[in-house]
Amino acid sequence: MYGRFASLIMRLLRKDNVSIEAKVNQVRLGVFGLPSDVGLCGAGWASVLLVRDEALGQCCVLASARNFQQAGSLAILASGESGQKFMDQSARSFDSAVECGRRALFFRITDEYAKIMGRLSVNRLFDETEACGVTAQHAVLVQGGQAIFDWQNHDLLIKQWRAWKAWAASHHAPVLLIIDDINGADGLLPLLQSLPELVPNLAVLDADCGGGLLTVERWAGQDRSVHRQFGLKLSAEDKSLHSDGSEMNARGGAILYAPDQGRVIVTAVTVAGVRGVPAEWTVVNDLSAMEAVCNNAVAATILLHADGDQEFETLSRFVHRMRLSRPRSLKIIVREVGNKLRYNNELVLLRLGANLMVHKETSFSRLLQVINDMATQTFSRLVESEYLLAVQAAEPNRVAVIYRRPFFVAKWRRCSSVPSVSIWAIA
């Protein structure tokens, strides 16, 4: 009966095969440090985590599996080529970290079985897992959940999600489906967003500058968990995923809270000879010191100086590096001191990641107001990851326009102020 359910694996973590039938009401997603009301997978609901970055997804899914197993009995359904690897990693983690008395059931869904399930309905999967020992008290985690749905047939997709919703409603423990859509290549988010009644709990995991983003599209029973977005950072030591303490409005792009939102870090040259510099500002001598101080910066404002085109490459590389290695909530402002920047170099800095250029004519009091007004802003432009390509992309295209001499003077007067247009006259 179960021959087609290939590579079925059952692992009992307790030798006497006694299961724990305690009811599990809520289990957290595998992100540490989130607010207490965020990322709680509740019993009776089919929660969905849409993963759009592979590296962050692996860390989050393994941590979620550990959370689920530590809460009680667990059934893991894994599909795709990565399914076997995920089950092996999970089992090793459980063996070393979970107290005795818990058990986990592992099922691998092959591509062939996923196709059969599409034809014969997902209820067959429920029947066969229950026959293999999955009870209503088992928390259920599905890895590679995109493989068990027909995303091309809208009517069938709705039937499949209805079946999952009904099955989860009869369950006394949480159900979490991990669905991969790396870089949004398959466009699954709009489909899931269009099914609010069938997919009431939906969160999205994305990579972002220097870390990641967890966006809660909606979450049943939690009114505040709508379009909330949380900045994430990846631990270099154990590859665990943590909140960086910031929260944003996913729709408006505004920072709602960050631990260092009002902090300003400035180079000494920028404020040399200036009166009224706030005492709480952090003043550093150079860019190396600036980078060290900003090691854990989340939503602070860094204020840099530009003295004409002197050491422009050093400054531009620093802006580019900071933008790609820090959250989008970090603000980068460049202020002219001494000599003015060329217009093209201003454009380059903005394209490399600066939020704002402040001209030397701008008063310090006005600068203070600008910094205050920007406190809730996030950086929204795309930045090329390679420095030289980013600089090239920032340079305006030069257009050569050739006119005969009678028309030259009039056209020159009209176009000479446009920096991206060159004009030649010929006889």
C-alpha positions as CSV (number, residue, x, y, z in Angstrom):
1,M,0.0,0.0,0.0
2,Y,2.8,2.3,0.8
3,G,5.4,1.2,-1.8
4,R,5.1,4.4,-3.8
5,F,5.8,6.5,-0.7
6,A,9.5,5.9,-1.4
7,S,12.3,6.4,1.0
8,L,10.0,6.4,4.1
9,I,12.1,6.7,7.2
10,M,11.0,6.3,10.7
11,R,13.4,7.2,13.5
12,L,12.4,6.7,17.2
13,L,14.4,8.8,19.6
14,R,13.1,6.7,22.5
15,K,14.1,3.0,22.5
16,D,10.9,1.8,24.2
17,N,8.8,3.5,21.4
18,V,6.6,5.3,23.8
19,S,5.2,8.5,22.4
20,I,4.3,11.6,24.3
21,E,0.7,12.7,23.7
22,A,0.9,16.1,25.3
23,K,-0.9,18.8,23.5
24,V,1.4,21.4,21.9
25,N,-0.4,24.8,21.5
26,Q,2.3,27.0,20.0
27,V,5.8,26.7,18.6
28,R,8.1,29.5,17.4
29,L,9.7,29.9,14.0
30,G,13.5,29.4,14.0
31,V,14.5,33.0,14.5
32,F,15.8,34.1,17.9
33,G,14.9,37.4,19.5
34,L,11.7,38.2,17.8
35,P,9.0,40.0,19.8
36,S,6.9,37.6,21.9
37,D,3.8,37.9,19.7
38,V,5.6,37.2,16.4
39,G,6.3,33.9,14.7
40,L,4.1,31.7,16.9
41,C,2.7,28.7,15.0
42,G,-0.5,27.7,16.7
43,A,-2.3,24.4,16.9
44,G,-5.2,24.1,14.4
45,W,-3.5,26.3,11.8
46,A,-1.4,25.6,8.8
47,S,1.3,28.2,9.0
48,V,3.4,29.0,5.9
49,L,7.0,30.3,5.7
50,L,8.0,31.3,2.2
51,V,11.8,31.1,1.8
52,R,13.4,33.3,-0.8
53,D,17.0,32.9,0.2
54,E,18.6,29.5,0.3
55,A,21.3,30.1,3.0
56,L,19.0,31.9,5.4
57,G,16.3,29.4,4.7
58,Q,18.4,26.4,5.7
59,C,19.3,28.1,9.0
60,C,15.7,29.0,9.8
61,V,14.2,25.7,8.9
62,L,16.7,23.6,10.9
63,A,16.1,25.9,13.9
64,S,12.3,25.6,13.4
65,A,12.6,21.8,13.3
66,R,14.5,21.9,16.6
67,N,11.8,24.1,18.2
68,F,9.1,21.8,17.0
69,Q,10.8,18.7,18.3
70,Q,11.6,20.2,21.7
71,A,7.9,21.0,22.1
72,G,6.7,17.5,21.7
73,S,6.3,14.6,19.2
74,L,7.1,15.7,15.6
75,A,6.6,14.5,12.1
76,I,8.9,15.8,9.4
77,L,7.9,15.5,5.7
78,A,10.7,16.4,3.4
79,S,10.7,16.6,-0.4
80,G,13.0,17.3,-3.3
81,E,16.7,16.6,-3.7
82,S,17.5,18.4,-0.4
83,G,15.0,16.4,1.6
84,Q,17.3,13.6,2.6
85,K,20.1,16.0,3.6
86,F,17.6,18.0,5.7
87,M,16.4,14.9,7.5
88,D,19.9,13.8,8.3
89,Q,20.9,17.2,9.6
90,S,17.7,17.3,11.7
91,A,18.2,13.9,13.1
92,R,21.8,14.6,14.2
93,S,20.7,17.8,15.8
94,F,17.9,16.1,17.7
95,D,20.2,13.2,18.9
96,S,22.5,15.7,20.5
97,A,20.1,18.3,21.8
98,V,16.8,16.8,22.7
99,E,16.0,15.2,26.0
100,C,15.0,11.5,26.0
101,G,11.3,10.7,25.8
102,R,10.6,12.6,22.5
103,R,10.2,10.9,19.2
104,A,10.3,12.1,15.6
105,L,8.9,10.5,12.4
106,F,10.6,11.2,9.1
107,F,9.0,10.9,5.7
108,R,10.6,11.6,2.4
109,I,8.3,12.6,-0.4
110,T,9.7,11.7,-3.8
111,D,9.0,13.6,-7.0
112,E,6.9,10.6,-8.2
113,Y,4.8,10.5,-5.1
114,A,4.2,14.3,-5.3
115,K,2.8,13.8,-8.8
116,I,0.6,10.9,-7.6
117,M,-0.6,13.1,-4.8
118,G,-1.6,15.8,-7.3
119,R,-3.8,13.4,-9.1
120,L,-5.3,11.5,-6.2
121,S,-5.6,14.5,-3.7
122,V,-3.5,15.3,-0.7
123,N,-5.8,13.3,1.5
124,R,-3.8,10.2,0.5
125,L,-0.7,11.7,2.1
126,F,-2.7,12.3,5.3
127,D,-4.0,8.8,5.4
128,E,-0.6,7.2,4.8
129,T,1.2,9.3,7.4
130,E,-1.4,8.5,10.0
131,A,-1.1,4.8,9.2
132,C,2.6,5.2,9.9
133,G,2.0,6.6,13.3
134,V,1.4,10.3,13.0
135,T,-1.4,11.3,15.4
136,A,-3.3,14.5,16.1
137,Q,-0.8,15.3,18.8
138,H,2.2,15.4,16.5
139,A,3.5,18.7,15.4
140,V,4.1,18.6,11.6
141,L,6.8,20.4,9.6
142,V,6.9,20.1,5.8
143,Q,10.2,21.0,4.2
144,G,10.2,21.7,0.4
145,G,6.4,22.2,0.5
146,Q,6.4,23.8,-2.9
147,A,6.7,20.3,-4.5
148,I,3.4,19.0,-3.2
149,F,1.2,21.7,-4.7
150,D,0.1,22.3,-8.3
151,W,0.8,26.0,-8.7
152,Q,-0.3,26.1,-12.4
153,N,-3.8,24.8,-11.9
154,H,-5.6,27.4,-9.8
155,D,-8.7,25.3,-9.1
156,L,-6.6,22.3,-7.9
157,L,-4.4,24.6,-5.9
158,I,-7.4,25.9,-4.0
159,K,-8.6,22.3,-3.3
160,Q,-5.2,21.4,-2.0
161,W,-5.0,24.3,0.4
162,R,-8.6,23.6,1.6
163,A,-7.5,20.0,2.4
164,W,-4.5,21.3,4.4
165,K,-6.6,23.8,6.2
166,A,-9.2,21.2,7.2
167,W,-6.5,18.7,8.3
168,A,-4.7,21.3,10.3
169,A,-7.9,22.3,12.0
170,S,-8.4,18.8,13.3
171,H,-4.8,18.7,14.6
172,H,-3.9,19.4,18.3
173,A,-0.4,20.6,17.4
174,P,1.1,23.2,15.0
175,V,1.6,22.5,11.3
176,L,4.3,24.5,9.4
177,L,4.8,24.3,5.7
178,I,8.2,25.6,4.4
179,I,7.9,26.7,0.8
180,D,10.9,27.6,-1.3
181,D,10.8,30.3,-3.9
182,I,14.4,31.3,-4.1
183,N,14.8,35.0,-5.3
184,G,11.0,34.9,-6.1
185,A,11.8,33.1,-9.3
186,D,8.5,31.2,-9.4
187,G,6.3,34.1,-8.3
188,L,4.6,32.1,-5.5
189,L,4.1,35.1,-3.1
190,P,1.3,36.7,-5.1
191,L,-0.5,33.3,-5.3
192,L,-0.3,32.8,-1.5
193,Q,-1.3,36.4,-0.8
194,S,-4.4,35.8,-2.9
195,L,-5.6,33.0,-0.5
196,P,-6.1,34.8,2.8
197,E,-8.9,32.4,4.0
198,L,-6.9,29.3,3.2
199,V,-3.5,30.5,4.2
200,P,-4.2,32.7,7.2
201,N,-0.6,32.6,8.6
202,L,2.0,33.7,6.0
203,A,5.6,35.0,6.6
204,V,8.3,35.6,4.0
205,L,12.1,35.2,4.6
206,D,14.3,37.3,2.3
207,A,18.0,38.2,2.2
208,D,18.9,41.9,2.6
209,C,21.9,44.1,2.9
210,G,24.1,42.6,5.5
211,G,21.5,40.2,6.8
212,G,17.9,39.3,6.1
213,L,14.2,40.3,6.5
214,L,11.3,38.5,8.0
215,T,8.0,39.9,6.7
216,V,4.8,38.9,8.4
217,E,2.2,39.3,5.6
218,R,-0.6,38.2,7.9
219,W,-1.0,36.0,11.0
220,A,-4.4,34.8,12.3
221,G,-5.4,35.9,15.8
222,Q,-2.7,38.5,16.0
223,D,-4.0,41.9,14.8
224,R,-0.6,43.6,14.9
225,S,1.0,40.9,12.9
226,V,0.1,42.4,9.5
227,H,2.8,43.7,7.2
228,R,5.3,43.8,10.0
229,Q,8.9,43.4,8.9
230,F,11.9,42.5,11.1
231,G,15.6,42.9,10.4
232,L,17.7,39.8,10.8
233,K,21.3,39.0,11.2
234,L,23.2,35.6,10.8
235,S,25.5,34.5,13.6
236,A,29.0,33.8,12.3
237,E,29.6,31.3,15.1
238,D,26.7,28.9,14.9
239,K,24.8,30.1,11.8
240,S,21.7,30.8,13.8
241,L,19.3,33.5,12.7
242,H,18.6,36.4,15.1
243,S,16.5,39.6,15.1
244,D,18.7,42.7,14.9
245,G,16.1,44.5,17.0
246,S,14.5,46.6,14.2
247,E,10.9,46.6,13.1
248,M,9.6,48.2,10.0
249,N,6.3,48.7,8.2
250,A,6.7,46.4,5.2
251,R,4.3,48.5,3.0
252,G,5.5,52.0,3.9
253,G,9.2,51.2,4.4
254,A,9.3,53.2,7.6
255,I,11.2,52.2,10.7
256,L,8.9,51.6,13.6
257,Y,11.6,50.8,16.1
258,A,15.4,50.1,16.2
259,P,17.7,50.1,19.2
260,D,20.1,52.7,17.7
261,Q,17.6,54.7,15.7
262,G,18.7,58.1,17.1
263,R,22.4,57.4,17.1
264,V,24.7,59.6,14.9
265,I,28.3,58.7,14.1
266,V,30.3,61.4,12.4
267,T,33.9,62.0,11.1
268,A,35.8,64.7,13.0
269,V,36.4,66.6,9.8
270,T,32.7,66.9,9.2
271,V,32.1,68.9,12.4
272,A,35.5,70.6,12.7
273,G,34.9,74.2,13.8
274,V,31.1,73.7,14.1
275,R,29.3,75.0,17.1
276,G,26.4,73.2,18.6
277,V,27.4,69.6,17.9
278,P,25.1,67.4,20.0
279,A,27.1,65.9,22.9
280,E,25.6,62.4,22.3
281,W,27.1,62.1,18.8
282,T,30.0,59.7,18.4
283,V,32.9,61.4,16.7
284,V,35.6,59.3,15.0
285,N,38.9,60.3,13.3
286,D,38.7,58.3,10.1
287,L,36.8,55.7,8.0
288,S,38.5,52.8,9.7
289,A,37.3,53.9,13.1
290,M,33.9,54.6,11.6
291,E,33.6,51.0,10.3
292,A,34.7,49.6,13.7
293,V,32.1,51.7,15.6
294,C,29.4,50.7,13.1
295,N,30.0,46.9,13.5
296,N,26.6,46.3,15.1
297,A,24.8,49.4,13.7
298,V,21.2,48.8,12.6
299,A,19.4,52.1,12.1
300,A,22.0,54.7,13.1
301,T,23.0,57.7,10.9
302,I,26.6,57.9,9.7
303,L,27.8,61.3,8.6
304,L,30.8,61.4,6.2
305,H,32.8,64.2,4.7
306,A,33.8,64.8,1.1
307,D,36.5,67.5,0.3
308,G,36.0,67.9,-3.4
309,D,37.3,64.9,-5.3
310,Q,40.2,64.2,-3.0
311,E,40.3,60.6,-2.0
312,F,37.0,60.0,-3.7
313,E,37.7,56.4,-4.5
314,T,38.4,55.6,-0.8
315,L,35.1,57.4,0.2
316,S,33.0,55.8,-2.5
317,R,34.3,52.3,-1.7
318,F,33.5,52.8,1.9
319,V,29.9,53.9,1.1
320,H,29.5,50.9,-1.1
321,R,30.9,48.5,1.5
322,M,28.8,49.9,4.3
323,R,25.6,49.8,2.3
324,L,26.0,46.1,1.3
325,S,27.2,45.0,4.7
326,R,24.7,46.8,6.9
327,P,20.8,46.8,7.1
328,R,18.9,49.1,4.8
329,S,17.8,51.0,7.9
330,L,21.3,52.4,8.3
331,K,21.4,56.0,7.0
332,I,24.5,57.3,5.1
333,I,24.9,61.0,4.6
334,V,27.8,62.7,2.9
335,R,28.5,66.4,3.6
336,E,30.7,68.6,1.5
337,V,33.5,70.3,3.3
338,G,36.2,72.5,1.7
339,N,35.8,71.9,-2.0
340,K,32.7,70.9,-3.8
341,L,32.2,67.5,-5.5
342,R,31.7,67.2,-9.2
343,Y,28.0,66.5,-10.0
344,N,28.9,63.1,-11.5
345,N,30.6,62.0,-8.3
346,E,27.6,63.0,-6.3
347,L,25.5,60.7,-8.5
348,V,28.1,57.9,-8.0
349,L,27.8,58.2,-4.2
350,L,24.0,58.1,-4.3
351,R,24.1,55.1,-6.6
352,L,26.6,53.3,-4.4
353,G,24.4,53.6,-1.3
354,A,24.4,57.1,0.2
355,N,21.0,58.2,1.3
356,L,21.7,61.9,0.9
357,M,24.3,64.4,-0.3
358,V,24.5,67.7,1.7
359,H,26.1,70.6,-0.1
360,K,28.5,72.9,1.8
361,E,26.1,75.8,1.6
362,T,23.7,73.9,3.9
363,S,23.8,75.3,7.4
364,F,24.5,73.0,10.4
365,S,21.1,73.7,11.9
366,R,19.4,72.6,8.7
367,L,21.6,69.5,8.7
368,L,20.3,68.6,12.2
369,Q,16.8,68.9,11.0
370,V,17.5,66.7,8.0
371,I,19.0,64.0,10.2
372,N,16.0,64.1,12.4
373,D,13.6,63.9,9.5
374,M,15.4,60.9,8.1
375,A,15.3,58.9,11.3
376,T,12.5,56.6,10.2
377,Q,13.6,56.1,6.6
378,T,15.1,53.0,5.0
379,F,17.3,52.8,1.9
380,S,15.2,51.5,-1.0
381,R,17.4,51.7,-4.1
382,L,19.1,48.6,-5.7
383,V,22.9,48.6,-5.4
384,E,25.2,46.6,-7.7
385,S,27.3,44.2,-5.6
386,E,30.5,44.7,-7.6
387,Y,32.1,48.1,-6.9
388,L,33.4,48.8,-10.4
389,L,30.1,47.7,-12.0
390,A,28.3,50.0,-9.6
391,V,30.4,52.9,-10.5
392,Q,30.0,52.2,-14.2
393,A,26.2,52.0,-13.8
394,A,26.2,55.3,-12.0
395,E,28.0,57.2,-14.7
396,P,25.7,59.0,-17.1
397,N,25.7,57.8,-20.7
398,R,27.3,60.3,-23.0
399,V,25.5,61.1,-26.2
400,A,27.3,62.6,-29.2
401,V,25.2,64.9,-31.2
402,I,26.6,66.3,-34.5
403,Y,25.2,69.4,-36.1
404,R,26.3,71.5,-39.1
405,R,27.7,74.9,-38.3
406,P,24.6,77.1,-38.9
407,F,22.7,75.3,-36.2
408,F,25.6,74.9,-33.8
409,V,25.4,78.1,-31.7
410,A,21.6,77.8,-31.0
411,K,22.0,74.1,-30.0
412,W,25.0,74.8,-27.9
413,R,23.2,77.4,-25.9
414,R,20.3,75.0,-25.3
415,C,22.3,71.9,-24.5
416,S,25.6,73.0,-23.0
417,S,24.2,72.8,-19.4
418,V,23.3,69.1,-19.8
419,P,26.3,67.1,-18.5
420,S,25.5,63.9,-20.4
421,V,25.5,65.6,-23.9
422,S,28.5,66.4,-26.0
423,I,28.1,68.6,-29.1
424,W,30.4,68.9,-32.1
425,A,30.1,71.2,-35.1
426,I,31.2,70.2,-38.6
427,A,31.5,72.2,-41.8
